[in-house]
Amino acid sequence: QVQLVESGGGSVQAGGSLRLSCAASEYVYSGYCVGWFRQAPGKEREGVAAISTDSTTIVADSVKGRFTISKDDAKNTLYLQMNSLKPEDTAMYYCAAGPLFSWAGSFWRVRCAYGEDYWGKGTLVTISS
């Protein structure tokens, strides 16, 4: 059974850091593009970062220079290191895999255009000012 399980969310003050983790089934981890989305209260879900099977990475302009996506192949785990956090980063953060990264551009739309969509249940990040 495919599983994506997020952890690492919490409450921190502005300027602080958090690292999110996503443990994935090997099937998904090795064969799919994986990444992070977030959804703030009252707003649409947005793409945050993605990493392809050949470890090419991308982050959204809104978090560029502050967030870094990475993965540990030995642990089948995806990470999102979040630094210099702002109140506007407050959201539920979701780990996802599959053809979900068209938001990042044509390379990602083509590179990740296979398989099914998989989503974790999310981890809440709250940033106070």
Backbone bond lengths (Angstrom), bond angles and torsions (degrees), N, CA, C in turn:
res aa  C-N    CA-C-N  psi(-1)  N-CA   C-N-CA  omega(-1)  CA-C   N-CA-C  phi
1 Q - - - 1.457 - - 1.525 108.82 -
2 V 1.311 114.59 132.89 1.459 119.47 -179.36 1.513 109.38 -74.23
3 Q 1.311 116.00 132.23 1.454 121.00 177.74 1.510 110.79 -138.04
4 L 1.310 114.80 140.24 1.450 122.56 170.06 1.518 105.55 -127.79
5 V 1.317 117.23 118.89 1.459 120.99 -175.48 1.520 109.60 -123.90
6 E 1.327 114.97 114.25 1.458 120.49 -179.22 1.525 111.37 -88.82
7 S 1.326 114.50 154.47 1.462 121.41 173.12 1.520 108.54 -155.44
8 G 1.329 115.74 167.82 1.458 119.99 174.51 1.511 115.86 103.88
9 G 1.327 117.30 -4.96 1.454 118.82 178.10 1.518 111.11 -69.46
10 G 1.318 115.76 169.78 1.454 120.30 179.95 1.504 111.06 167.60
11 S 1.322 114.96 -168.91 1.460 121.76 -179.46 1.517 109.80 -114.57
12 V 1.314 116.17 126.16 1.463 121.30 177.17 1.515 108.77 -138.52
13 Q 1.310 115.10 164.16 1.456 120.06 176.45 1.529 110.65 -82.71
14 A 1.292 115.15 158.29 1.460 120.81 176.70 1.524 109.67 -54.83
15 G 1.334 114.29 138.83 1.451 120.26 -177.07 1.509 114.02 93.93
16 G 1.321 116.18 -13.05 1.452 120.75 -178.77 1.512 112.69 -82.33
17 S 1.332 114.95 -174.36 1.464 121.78 -176.70 1.522 110.48 -133.00
18 L 1.306 114.66 152.95 1.463 122.96 171.73 1.520 107.92 -144.27
19 R 1.328 115.63 152.83 1.452 119.53 172.18 1.527 108.32 -124.10
20 L 1.301 115.03 119.93 1.454 121.17 176.31 1.532 109.22 -91.13
21 S 1.318 114.91 145.84 1.455 121.44 176.57 1.521 109.47 -124.36
22 C 1.321 115.51 151.21 1.461 121.04 176.05 1.521 108.01 -139.19
23 A 1.304 115.71 110.67 1.453 120.95 176.60 1.516 108.28 -86.01
24 A 1.338 116.41 126.90 1.456 120.78 -174.57 1.513 111.66 -122.77
25 S 1.301 115.42 150.20 1.454 120.47 171.89 1.518 108.90 -60.29
26 E 1.317 116.79 142.64 1.468 120.11 -176.05 1.521 111.22 -58.30
27 Y 1.295 116.05 -36.39 1.469 120.44 -179.73 1.519 111.14 -56.76
28 V 1.313 115.28 -45.23 1.456 120.21 -179.77 1.519 110.58 -74.20
29 Y 1.296 115.85 -45.40 1.454 120.84 -173.23 1.522 111.99 -60.55
30 S 1.313 117.29 -41.85 1.465 120.84 -174.27 1.521 113.27 -84.49
31 G 1.326 116.78 -21.42 1.448 118.52 -171.86 1.514 116.90 -112.89
32 Y 1.328 117.09 -2.93 1.455 120.28 -172.53 1.522 111.36 -128.33
33 C 1.330 114.53 155.84 1.459 119.32 161.84 1.518 107.64 -68.93
34 V 1.305 116.89 139.22 1.469 121.52 178.68 1.520 109.42 -129.63
35 G 1.308 115.53 158.87 1.462 116.89 -178.93 1.508 112.42 -176.78
36 W 1.329 113.92 -169.26 1.454 121.97 -175.63 1.529 110.87 -124.22
37 F 1.315 113.39 140.58 1.458 122.19 172.24 1.526 107.26 -124.97
38 R 1.317 115.95 163.77 1.461 119.60 173.48 1.524 109.70 -143.62
39 Q 1.324 113.85 154.67 1.454 119.95 177.32 1.514 109.00 -140.05
40 A 1.311 115.14 116.58 1.460 121.55 177.95 1.527 108.89 -88.20
41 P 1.313 117.52 156.38 1.467 120.54 179.26 1.522 111.38 -54.88
42 G 1.319 116.04 128.03 1.452 121.00 177.36 1.508 115.33 77.20
43 K 1.329 117.12 4.95 1.460 120.08 -178.54 1.524 110.44 -121.39
44 E 1.321 115.31 163.36 1.461 120.15 177.31 1.525 110.46 -77.16
45 R 1.301 114.21 155.26 1.460 119.67 175.95 1.525 109.92 -66.55
46 E 1.316 116.16 140.13 1.458 119.92 179.95 1.523 110.52 -131.98
47 G 1.310 115.50 149.69 1.447 120.83 176.27 1.509 110.72 -75.31
48 V 1.307 116.79 140.63 1.453 122.55 -178.11 1.525 111.46 -112.72
49 A 1.325 116.98 -48.10 1.462 120.20 -176.45 1.511 108.84 -161.20
50 A 1.326 115.64 156.69 1.453 120.68 179.80 1.517 109.77 -148.32
51 I 1.325 114.59 156.91 1.459 121.19 176.25 1.515 108.05 -142.83
52 S 1.318 116.30 133.56 1.456 120.65 -177.22 1.525 110.26 -90.72
53 T 1.306 115.83 176.26 1.456 119.99 -178.97 1.526 112.17 -66.16
54 D 1.322 117.75 -22.77 1.471 119.69 176.41 1.523 111.21 -96.95
55 S 1.334 115.98 16.46 1.470 123.94 173.86 1.519 114.75 71.55
56 T 1.317 117.36 16.57 1.460 119.34 168.87 1.521 108.02 -68.45
57 T 1.329 116.99 137.39 1.461 119.98 -176.63 1.526 111.31 -124.10
58 I 1.313 114.16 158.80 1.450 120.84 173.55 1.519 107.97 -152.53
59 V 1.335 116.35 146.16 1.461 121.03 172.58 1.516 108.25 -127.88
60 A 1.294 115.79 153.30 1.453 121.40 179.48 1.527 110.67 -66.02
61 D 1.321 116.08 152.69 1.461 120.17 -179.60 1.528 111.87 -58.61
62 S 1.320 116.39 -33.16 1.463 120.62 -176.84 1.523 113.22 -66.25
63 V 1.321 117.42 -18.56 1.466 120.18 -178.25 1.516 112.74 -123.60
64 K 1.318 116.31 3.97 1.468 120.64 -178.10 1.520 110.55 -60.12
65 G 1.323 114.57 135.29 1.455 119.84 -178.09 1.513 113.92 87.09
66 R 1.329 117.15 -11.47 1.468 121.29 179.87 1.527 112.01 -118.73
67 F 1.307 118.34 -34.56 1.460 122.85 -177.89 1.524 109.83 -109.46
68 T 1.318 115.30 145.10 1.462 121.46 176.99 1.519 109.23 -134.63
69 I 1.322 116.01 132.02 1.466 120.72 176.59 1.519 108.63 -102.57
70 S 1.318 115.54 141.32 1.460 120.23 178.72 1.516 108.57 -154.73
71 K 1.316 116.03 171.34 1.458 119.63 177.14 1.514 110.64 -145.50
72 D 1.306 114.51 154.61 1.466 122.83 176.60 1.519 107.02 -114.27
73 D 1.319 116.45 104.54 1.456 119.80 -175.85 1.532 112.33 -63.20
74 A 1.305 116.85 -33.46 1.463 119.79 -178.13 1.520 111.89 -67.28
75 K 1.334 115.82 -26.19 1.460 119.99 -177.14 1.519 112.87 -107.81
76 N 1.328 117.61 0.76 1.472 120.63 -174.98 1.524 111.01 50.61
77 T 1.312 115.67 45.16 1.457 120.93 -174.70 1.517 110.68 -127.80
78 L 1.315 113.31 136.81 1.458 122.93 178.09 1.523 108.16 -105.14
79 Y 1.330 116.63 144.82 1.453 120.51 -179.31 1.527 110.82 -127.54
80 L 1.320 114.29 154.78 1.458 121.06 169.34 1.526 106.74 -134.37
81 Q 1.315 116.11 106.03 1.454 121.10 176.27 1.525 108.24 -86.51
82 M 1.320 115.46 122.71 1.456 120.57 -175.94 1.523 109.02 -119.24
83 N 1.305 116.01 115.69 1.461 122.47 179.83 1.530 110.28 -116.27
84 S 1.314 115.27 164.72 1.476 121.33 178.72 1.516 111.08 48.55
85 L 1.302 115.68 48.59 1.459 120.98 -174.94 1.516 112.08 -65.49
86 K 1.316 115.02 145.71 1.468 123.00 -178.54 1.530 109.46 -121.07
87 P 1.310 117.34 156.41 1.473 118.94 177.32 1.527 112.73 -54.46
88 E 1.318 117.36 -33.03 1.466 120.06 179.80 1.520 113.43 -71.51
89 D 1.321 117.51 -6.82 1.469 120.43 173.73 1.533 111.64 -82.90
90 T 1.312 116.81 -5.80 1.465 120.67 178.48 1.521 110.04 -60.78
91 A 1.321 115.96 124.39 1.468 121.20 -177.18 1.515 109.72 -177.76
92 M 1.316 114.95 169.41 1.464 121.26 166.49 1.526 106.04 -86.71
93 Y 1.299 116.17 128.24 1.457 121.98 -178.53 1.528 109.39 -105.88
94 Y 1.337 114.53 131.69 1.457 121.23 -176.35 1.526 110.62 -120.17
95 C 1.284 114.69 137.75 1.458 121.94 170.00 1.528 107.31 -89.26
96 A 1.326 117.34 141.59 1.459 120.21 -177.51 1.516 110.71 -148.94
97 A 1.319 115.02 158.89 1.456 121.29 178.50 1.513 109.03 -143.54
98 G 1.337 115.60 151.68 1.454 119.57 177.49 1.516 112.24 117.94
99 P 1.326 116.99 -163.38 1.471 122.36 -177.87 1.523 111.02 -80.36
100 L 1.311 116.63 65.71 1.457 122.60 -171.20 1.516 113.45 -121.90
101 F 1.332 118.52 9.14 1.462 119.38 -167.27 1.523 113.74 -117.63
102 S 1.313 116.20 27.93 1.461 120.24 175.28 1.513 111.82 -62.06
103 W 1.333 116.72 -24.97 1.464 120.47 179.12 1.518 111.51 -59.18
104 A 1.342 116.52 -22.53 1.452 120.41 -176.11 1.519 112.91 -87.24
105 G 1.338 117.64 -6.43 1.459 119.35 177.86 1.513 112.83 123.50
106 S 1.328 114.74 175.28 1.460 120.89 -172.59 1.515 112.39 -64.41
107 F 1.332 117.83 -36.78 1.471 119.84 178.32 1.515 109.88 -56.64
108 W 1.323 116.72 -45.22 1.457 121.25 -177.08 1.527 111.24 -73.57
109 R 1.308 117.35 -32.48 1.454 119.85 178.24 1.520 109.71 -63.54
110 V 1.312 116.89 -41.28 1.457 121.17 -179.86 1.524 111.38 -78.61
111 R 1.318 115.45 -45.13 1.477 120.64 -173.06 1.525 111.29 -64.91
112 C 1.314 116.89 -30.86 1.462 121.00 -173.43 1.522 112.61 -108.64
113 A 1.319 117.83 13.78 1.468 122.00 -172.13 1.522 112.38 -83.12
114 Y 1.308 116.75 62.91 1.463 120.24 177.49 1.520 109.07 -158.17
115 G 1.298 114.62 158.36 1.452 120.20 174.81 1.513 114.10 80.14
116 E 1.307 114.41 -175.11 1.455 122.44 179.67 1.522 110.15 -97.79
117 D 1.343 114.10 168.30 1.455 120.30 175.44 1.528 109.53 -86.51
118 Y 1.316 115.54 138.22 1.464 120.62 174.43 1.521 108.46 -133.11
119 W 1.318 115.08 139.36 1.459 120.76 -177.64 1.525 111.05 -133.85
120 G 1.327 115.89 143.66 1.448 120.28 168.18 1.511 110.14 -83.69
121 K 1.323 115.95 177.54 1.460 120.70 -178.15 1.522 112.93 -86.60
122 G 1.311 117.01 -12.91 1.455 120.37 175.00 1.515 114.00 100.72
123 T 1.322 114.38 156.46 1.463 122.06 173.95 1.529 107.43 -137.61
124 L 1.326 116.05 135.31 1.455 120.87 -171.71 1.528 111.27 -87.60
125 V 1.317 114.88 131.84 1.465 122.08 175.44 1.525 108.32 -117.99
126 T 1.327 116.05 124.53 1.463 121.03 -179.83 1.522 108.85 -124.85
127 I 1.322 115.47 124.26 1.463 120.60 -178.75 1.526 108.18 -115.72
128 S 1.314 115.68 123.24 1.460 120.61 179.88 1.525 110.40 -101.11
129 S 1.319 114.97 148.41 1.476 120.04 -178.46 1.507 111.79 -88.11
